[in-house]
Amino acid sequence: MRAQNSDAFRLGLRHGIPIMLGYLAVSFALGISARNAGLNVIQAGVASLTNMASAGEYAGFQVIREHGSLIEIALMTLIANARYLLMSCALSQKLAPDLRTPHRLLLGMTVTDEMFALSIASPGMLNPWYPYGMFAVSATGWTAGTMLGVVVGNALPARLVSALSVSLFGMFLAAIVPKARQDRFIRAVILTSMALSGLCAVLPGVKTLSSGMRVILLTVTVSAAAALIRPVEEAADAN
C-alpha cells in the first residue's frame, strides 16, 4: 500500500509541474493586486496558499482594498468559488467508500480547475496521494508567484505596477471571450452584467454600497436570472 501511495504521489508531482508553471504567471498578477490592496509578502503568500483560486482571491483583495467588512470578503469568495462545491461533489464519486475523513478534508484543498480535471480523468478510484503530489508542487508555484508579485510591486515605479495589474483582467477576458463568441446568450449575459455594474455605480442608494457588496448583489441576481431564462437541460447532461 505504501508503495502504491508513493508511486501515486510521484506521478502527481510530475503532472503538477506544468500546472505550477502556469500558476506562476497568473499568481504574479495576483501579487500585484495584493500589494495594491496593502498586503505584505507574508499576508499575500498565506492568502494564496489557503485559497488557490484566482477569481476568489482577486475578489477578496478588491474588497480589502475598498476597506470592506469580513462578511463581504466571505460572501465574495464564497460566490466566486462556488464552482468548487460542484467539483468536490463530482470528485467524491471517485473516492473509496472507506476513505477516512481527514483525507476527504485534505482533498478539498486540492480542488482547483486544473487539478480537478486531472483527478477526475484518472482511471479507477482516485488515490488521494495523486492530487496531494499535484498540490505540493503547484501550490508552491502559486504561492511563490504571489509573493514575487508583491516584492516586484514594491520595487517597481507606481506607473509600471499599475500597468502590470491590468494583466489579471487580460486573464479574465481570455476566459470569457471564447465562450462569448460561441454562445449568444453568454455574450448577452456578460454585456448585461457590465452595463448593470456601471449603472449601479451611479444609481442613488446603490452607489453608496461598497464595491464588494455591489458585486455580490449583481453576481447573485444576474446568475439567478440567467439560470431561470435558460436552464441547463437534463437530457443534454445525460448525453
FITIDO-537246 format. One line per field, with one value per residue: residue number from 1; z, y negated, x of N, C-alpha, C in turn; residue in one letter. Coordinates in steps of 0.02 Angstrom, whole numbers. Layout:
N
k: NUM/...
nw: Z/...
nv: Y/...
nu: X/...
caw: Z/...
cav: Y/...
cau: X/...
cw: Z/...
cv: Y/...
cu: X/...
r: A/...
This chain:
239
k: 1/2/3/4/5/6/7/8/9/10/11/12/13/14/15/16/17/18/19/20/21/22/23/24/25/26/27/28/29/30/31/32/33/34/35/36/37/38/39/40/41/42/43/44/45/46/47/48/49/50/51/52/53/54/55/56/57/58/59/60/61/62/63/64/65/66/67/68/69/70/71/72/73/74/75/76/77/78/79/80/81/82/83/84/85/86/87/88/89/90/91/92/93/94/95/96/97/98/99/100/101/102/103/104/105/106/107/108/109/110/111/112/113/114/115/116/117/118/119/120/121/122/123/124/125/126/127/128/129/130/131/132/133/134/135/136/137/138/139/140/141/142/143/144/145/146/147/148/149/150/151/152/153/154/155/156/157/158/159/160/161/162/163/164/165/166/167/168/169/170/171/172/173/174/175/176/177/178/179/180/181/182/183/184/185/186/187/188/189/190/191/192/193/194/195/196/197/198/199/200/201/202/203/204/205/206/207/208/209/210/211/212/213/214/215/216/217/218/219/220/221/222/223/224/225/226/227/228/229/230/231/232/233/234/235/236/237/238/239
nw: 0/41/-58/-171/-138/-136/-269/-330/-277/-329/-464/-464/-431/-549/-644/-592/-621/-750/-717/-610/-675/-755/-653/-593/-676/-674/-536/-508/-558/-470/-355/-376/-366/-233/-170/-205/-129/-5/63/139/98/167/210/86/32/121/99/-35/-25/54/-20/-164/-284/-419/-461/-342/-249/-307/-300/-161/-127/-187/-110/13/-22/-39/89/142/238/344/323/193/123/147/85/-47/-86/-69/-166/-283/-284/-293/-388/-353/-259/-333/-408/-305/-261/-375/-378/-263/-296/-349/-248/-130/-34/99/130/240/343/369/252/155/190/169/32/-15/-16/-129/-239/-379/-538/-636/-569/-530/-655/-697/-593/-597/-718/-701/-708/-636/-456/-359/-298/-155/-139/-262/-306/-197/-227/-343/-287/-198/-278/-366/-280/-220/-327/-352/-232/-221/-337/-308/-195/-254/-342/-254/-200/-316/-353/-250/-278/-406/-509/-480/-593/-680/-603/-600/-734/-746/-665/-745/-817/-754/-780/-914/-911/-861/-966/-1066/-1023/-1036/-1163/-1274/-1248/-1253/-1387/-1448/-1399/-1401/-1296/-1180/-1213/-1209/-1073/-1014/-1067/-1015/-879/-869/-906/-804/-694/-715/-707/-576/-509/-514/-479/-366/-193/-220/-261/-146/-79/-40/-159/-158/-103/-202/-310/-260/-251/-387/-447/-392/-431/-574/-613/-561/-635/-765/-753/-737/-857/-958/-921/-890/-989/-936/-1016/-1103/-1016/-983/-1099
nv: 61/-63/-77/-96/-217/-300/-292/-351/-479/-527/-526/-623/-734/-747/-773/-890/-987/-1060/-1128/-1207/-1294/-1369/-1427/-1512/-1625/-1677/-1697/-1792/-1910/-1918/-1943/-2074/-2135/-2105/-2177/-2307/-2312/-2328/-2223/-2133/-2036/-1911/-1903/-1902/-1785/-1686/-1704/-1660/-1527/-1468/-1485/-1467/-1508/-1603/-1697/-1706/-1750/-1872/-1943/-1949/-2024/-2145/-2186/-2202/-2308/-2406/-2427/-2343/-2242/-2096/-2006/-2038/-2000/-1862/-1824/-1864/-1781/-1658/-1658/-1678/-1563/-1461/-1361/-1261/-1186/-1105/-1036/-965/-882/-801/-743/-668/-553/-472/-424/-301/-211/-186/-282/-387/-524/-632/-625/-657/-789/-850/-830/-920/-1038/-1024/-1046/-1126/-1205/-1147/-1040/-967/-926/-836/-743/-692/-630/-525/-349/-227/-211/-355/-382/-466/-516/-552/-679/-748/-753/-833/-950/-985/-1030/-1124/-1215/-1270/-1343/-1431/-1505/-1558/-1636/-1734/-1797/-1843/-1935/-2034/-2077/-2125/-2221/-2313/-2360/-2415/-2562/-2662/-2683/-2579/-2469/-2487/-2464/-2329/-2269/-2264/-2149/-2044/-2067/-2040/-1902/-1861/-1905/-1821/-1705/-1721/-1771/-1673/-1586/-1681/-1718/-1603/-1579/-1659/-1689/-1684/-1789/-1895/-1893/-1928/-2058/-2121/-2111/-2193/-2316/-2335/-2340/-2461/-2545/-2528/-2594/-2726/-2743/-2815/-2775/-2636/-2660/-2699/-2586/-2473/-2427/-2290/-2235/-2274/-2197/-2069/-2070/-2092/-1978/-1869/-1905/-1917/-1790/-1706/-1750/-1717/-1578/-1548/-1595/-1522/-1372/-1230/-1089/-931/-820/-847/-841/-706/-646
nu: 42/96/191/111/49/161/203/91/98/220/187/89/168/244/143/99/193/180/62/105/195/109/34/125/135/3/-21/74/21/-86/-16/24/-102/-129/-30/-69/-182/-133/-73/62/211/207/73/6/58/8/-128/-139/-94/-192/-306/-297/-362/-394/-497/-572/-476/-437/-557/-571/-457/-490/-600/-536/-452/-547/-582/-681/-799/-773/-876/-916/-801/-804/-925/-901/-791/-852/-953/-878/-803/-893/-907/-820/-885/-970/-875/-811/-913/-928/-801/-801/-865/-770/-697/-642/-761/-725/-632/-547/-605/-509/-428/-523/-553/-429/-417/-508/-438/-361/-437/-438/-468/-381/-317/-428/-476/-375/-380/-511/-506/-423/-395/-506/-531/-492/-333/-289/-161/-115/-177/-122/13/11/-38/63/171/112/48/158/214/108/97/227/232/136/193/310/255/211/334/402/310/325/449/451/415/266/184/218/182/44/18/54/-41/-151/-140/-205/-338/-335/-318/-443/-524/-478/-533/-672/-702/-689/-802/-903/-900/-943/-1071/-1222/-1308/-1227/-1143/-1234/-1268/-1145/-1124/-1237/-1211/-1098/-1154/-1250/-1165/-1096/-1206/-1250/-1151/-1183/-1315/-1432/-1427/-1392/-1261/-1200/-1168/-1034/-906/-882/-1001/-1091/-1046/-1073/-1215/-1248/-1191/-1262/-1393/-1389/-1340/-1439/-1550/-1508/-1502/-1637/-1692/-1625/-1611/-1502/-1523/-1578/-1573/-1470/-1362/-1365/-1324
caw: 0/43/-124/-216/-120/-157/-342/-347/-258/-378/-527/-453/-435/-619/-678/-565/-644/-798/-682/-571/-720/-772/-593/-578/-713/-651/-467/-507/-565/-408/-306/-388/-337/-160/-150/-211/-75/57/95/133/65/206/207/19/25/159/64/-93/-5/84/-65/-227/-331/-445/-457/-272/-217/-333/-271/-91/-125/-204/-52/62/-46/-28/161/155/301/340/294/121/97/149/34/-113/-101/-74/-232/-337/-283/-286/-434/-321/-225/-382/-423/-249/-263/-429/-360/-209/-325/-367/-187/-99/21/166/138/304/340/360/181/118/203/135/-40/-30/-30/-193/-293/-423/-605/-670/-531/-534/-720/-698/-543/-620/-778/-684/-712/-574/-395/-351/-241/-133/-142/-328/-301/-148/-263/-386/-245/-168/-324/-394/-227/-212/-381/-343/-175/-237/-386/-273/-154/-300/-367/-202/-197/-376/-350/-204/-304/-469/-507/-474/-659/-706/-563/-625/-799/-735/-634/-798/-845/-725/-818/-976/-898/-857/-1034/-1103/-1001/-1055/-1234/-1317/-1237/-1277/-1460/-1470/-1373/-1397/-1230/-1134/-1231/-1183/-1000/-998/-1082/-967/-815/-873/-906/-737/-649/-725/-684/-503/-483/-516/-455/-296/-147/-235/-266/-79/-56/-58/-222/-146/-95/-267/-350/-233/-272/-459/-464/-374/-471/-645/-622/-550/-693/-822/-742/-748/-928/-998/-878/-924/-999/-907/-1070/-1129/-967/-986/-1157
cav: 0/-121/-84/-124/-287/-334/-298/-400/-546/-547/-540/-688/-784/-757/-805/-957/-1035/-1107/-1171/-1254/-1344/-1415/-1463/-1564/-1686/-1704/-1720/-1853/-1966/-1922/-1975/-2146/-2156/-2101/-2234/-2367/-2311/-2343/-2164/-2123/-1973/-1853/-1902/-1881/-1714/-1646/-1708/-1618/-1457/-1443/-1495/-1434/-1523/-1669/-1742/-1717/-1792/-1940/-1975/-1964/-2080/-2207/-2205/-2228/-2373/-2454/-2427/-2308/-2204/-2025/-1972/-2048/-1957/-1792/-1815/-1870/-1721/-1602/-1661/-1670/-1494/-1414/-1305/-1208/-1142/-1056/-993/-921/-830/-754/-707/-622/-490/-432/-405/-237/-222/-182/-333/-421/-595/-678/-626/-693/-860/-872/-830/-982/-1090/-1012/-1055/-1184/-1186/-1104/-978/-929/-894/-778/-694/-660/-591/-468/-287/-192/-251/-405/-377/-536/-539/-581/-752/-777/-768/-891/-1009/-1003/-1068/-1180/-1264/-1305/-1393/-1482/-1547/-1593/-1687/-1789/-1833/-1879/-1993/-2086/-2103/-2165/-2279/-2362/-2385/-2449/-2625/-2655/-2679/-2512/-2424/-2495/-2430/-2257/-2246/-2254/-2082/-1999/-2075/-2004/-1831/-1851/-1912/-1761/-1651/-1730/-1790/-1617/-1565/-1734/-1716/-1543/-1575/-1725/-1700/-1702/-1856/-1942/-1895/-1966/-2129/-2145/-2118/-2253/-2375/-2343/-2360/-2533/-2580/-2527/-2641/-2794/-2746/-2836/-2720/-2579/-2681/-2708/-2522/-2460/-2392/-2219/-2218/-2280/-2138/-2012/-2076/-2083/-1909/-1826/-1923/-1901/-1718/-1676/-1766/-1677/-1508/-1543/-1606/-1465/-1318/-1175/-1034/-868/-773/-862/-815/-633/-626
cau: 0/141/223/61/41/222/200/39/123/270/151/58/221/261/87/88/243/151/14/144/223/55/14/174/118/-61/-17/115/-26/-123/28/18/-166/-123/12/-110/-231/-99/-47/133/230/183/-1/-14/76/-40/-193/-136/-87/-254/-362/-283/-416/-379/-554/-590/-425/-440/-616/-555/-409/-526/-640/-488/-430/-602/-595/-744/-804/-757/-934/-912/-747/-827/-977/-869/-753/-899/-986/-828/-776/-949/-900/-782/-932/-992/-817/-799/-965/-910/-739/-816/-889/-712/-661/-662/-810/-694/-580/-559/-624/-452/-409/-575/-545/-368/-430/-544/-388/-328/-484/-435/-492/-334/-306/-490/-480/-331/-403/-573/-490/-380/-434/-522/-540/-439/-287/-281/-92/-103/-187/-76/75/-1/-46/128/213/75/37/221/219/56/114/289/216/101/241/354/218/213/403/414/266/353/513/442/379/193/152/230/141/-24/13/57/-103/-201/-132/-254/-400/-325/-331/-515/-551/-461/-577/-742/-711/-705/-871/-947/-901/-979/-1139/-1254/-1337/-1173/-1121/-1285/-1262/-1085/-1136/-1287/-1176/-1056/-1197/-1279/-1112/-1087/-1267/-1251/-1101/-1210/-1384/-1439/-1439/-1348/-1191/-1172/-1143/-965/-899/-888/-1071/-1123/-1028/-1110/-1285/-1252/-1174/-1318/-1452/-1381/-1334/-1505/-1593/-1484/-1522/-1709/-1707/-1601/-1584/-1468/-1569/-1554/-1560/-1403/-1314/-1364/-1285
cw: 0/-24/-174/-202/-143/-232/-364/-332/-309/-446/-522/-458/-508/-656/-652/-590/-697/-766/-644/-615/-741/-713/-577/-612/-687/-581/-460/-513/-503/-353/-314/-357/-261/-134/-152/-156/-7/94/88/104/101/202/139/8/60/125/4/-75/20/38/-131/-278/-355/-438/-385/-236/-241/-304/-198/-84/-140/-145/3/42/-34/45/177/219/289/310/218/89/94/94/-36/-132/-107/-143/-288/-341/-279/-331/-402/-280/-271/-400/-367/-246/-316/-410/-306/-235/-346/-306/-160/-41/90/176/198/294/333/287/141/128/167/59/-61/-46/-99/-252/-325/-492/-637/-634/-529/-600/-724/-650/-568/-680/-762/-683/-643/-516/-386/-289/-218/-138/-211/-328/-249/-183/-307/-344/-217/-214/-350/-342/-214/-264/-372/-288/-190/-287/-354/-232/-198/-329/-318/-199/-256/-376/-304/-231/-367/-460/-508/-542/-688/-668/-586/-692/-791/-705/-686/-826/-816/-760/-885/-968/-894/-926/-1076/-1084/-1027/-1129/-1278/-1310/-1263/-1353/-1486/-1453/-1365/-1327/-1179/-1149/-1204/-1107/-980/-1009/-1033/-899/-814/-870/-837/-686/-654/-698/-608/-471/-480/-489/-382/-251/-159/-235/-198/-49/-76/-124/-214/-140/-161/-311/-325/-257/-347/-479/-451/-419/-543/-656/-611/-608/-754/-815/-754/-822/-970/-953/-920/-929/-972/-961/-1099/-1082/-972/-1045/-1147
cv: -63/-132/-115/-199/-328/-344/-351/-471/-571/-563/-609/-745/-799/-793/-876/-1009/-1083/-1155/-1225/-1310/-1394/-1458/-1520/-1630/-1718/-1733/-1782/-1914/-1973/-1955/-2051/-2173/-2156/-2160/-2299/-2371/-2323/-2283/-2160/-2053/-1913/-1848/-1878/-1807/-1668/-1646/-1662/-1544/-1428/-1451/-1457/-1446/-1595/-1718/-1758/-1761/-1864/-1977/-1994/-2022/-2147/-2232/-2234/-2298/-2427/-2458/-2397/-2268/-2131/-1985/-1979/-2004/-1884/-1779/-1817/-1806/-1660/-1600/-1648/-1598/-1441/-1353/-1247/-1162/-1086/-1008/-943/-865/-778/-712/-655/-554/-445/-409/-339/-251/-223/-234/-376/-496/-642/-682/-666/-769/-888/-876/-893/-1039/-1084/-1026/-1124/-1160/-1134/-1037/-935/-892/-832/-723/-656/-616/-530/-405/-257/-239/-296/-390/-449/-562/-567/-656/-785/-796/-829/-955/-1032/-1047/-1130/-1234/-1303/-1360/-1449/-1531/-1589/-1649/-1747/-1831/-1872/-1940/-2050/-2119/-2148/-2227/-2333/-2394/-2428/-2517/-2615/-2647/-2609/-2461/-2427/-2460/-2354/-2230/-2233/-2183/-2033/-2005/-2040/-1930/-1817/-1857/-1849/-1703/-1658/-1744/-1730/-1593/-1617/-1735/-1657/-1544/-1645/-1740/-1720/-1772/-1909/-1948/-1937/-2041/-2159/-2157/-2181/-2316/-2388/-2365/-2435/-2573/-2583/-2576/-2712/-2800/-2769/-2777/-2662/-2599/-2692/-2642/-2514/-2422/-2317/-2197/-2224/-2220/-2077/-2013/-2063/-2010/-1863/-1840/-1901/-1826/-1683/-1689/-1725/-1604/-1498/-1550/-1547/-1412/-1265/-1116/-969/-818/-783/-835/-739/-607/-639
cu: 43/174/174/52/102/223/149/62/174/238/117/108/237/205/75/137/215/101/51/172/170/33/62/155/54/-55/28/69/-69/-81/27/-46/-163/-82/-28/-164/-199/-72/29/147/201/107/-25/1/27/-108/-194/-133/-152/-315/-353/-340/-407/-437/-573/-540/-429/-500/-604/-508/-443/-568/-594/-465/-483/-622/-664/-742/-783/-814/-933/-858/-771/-878/-947/-832/-798/-931/-936/-803/-831/-941/-861/-826/-955/-935/-804/-850/-949/-850/-753/-839/-831/-672/-687/-709/-779/-638/-596/-571/-565/-429/-460/-569/-484/-379/-468/-497/-357/-374/-475/-457/-446/-325/-370/-494/-436/-354/-464/-560/-447/-422/-447/-535/-480/-398/-273/-210/-74/-117/-143/-11/67/-5/21/169/176/62/101/230/169/74/176/275/181/150/290/320/218/282/418/371/292/416/505/408/303/160/160/189/68/-34/13/-7/-158/-197/-182/-321/-395/-337/-405/-548/-537/-506/-648/-752/-726/-777/-920/-953/-942/-1053/-1168/-1280/-1284/-1148/-1169/-1280/-1201/-1095/-1186/-1254/-1133/-1098/-1227/-1226/-1099/-1146/-1269/-1202/-1127/-1281/-1386/-1455/-1391/-1275/-1159/-1147/-1070/-962/-907/-961/-1109/-1108/-1066/-1182/-1293/-1239/-1233/-1379/-1446/-1376/-1400/-1552/-1573/-1505/-1597/-1727/-1685/-1569/-1550/-1515/-1538/-1536/-1490/-1350/-1308/-1324/-1212
r: M/R/A/Q/N/S/D/A/F/R/L/G/L/R/H/G/I/P/I/M/L/G/Y/L/A/V/S/F/A/L/G/I/S/A/R/N/A/G/L/N/V/I/Q/A/G/V/A/S/L/T/N/M/A/S/A/G/E/Y/A/G/F/Q/V/I/R/E/H/G/S/L/I/E/I/A/L/M/T/L/I/A/N/A/R/Y/L/L/M/S/C/A/L/S/Q/K/L/A/P/D/L/R/T/P/H/R/L/L/L/G/M/T/V/T/D/E/M/F/A/L/S/I/A/S/P/G/M/L/N/P/W/Y/P/Y/G/M/F/A/V/S/A/T/G/W/T/A/G/T/M/L/G/V/V/V/G/N/A/L/P/A/R/L/V/S/A/L/S/V/S/L/F/G/M/F/L/A/A/I/V/P/K/A/R/Q/D/R/F/I/R/A/V/I/L/T/S/M/A/L/S/G/L/C/A/V/L/P/G/V/K/T/L/S/S/G/M/R/V/I/L/L/T/V/T/V/S/A/A/A/A/L/I/R/P/V/E/E/A/A/D/A/N
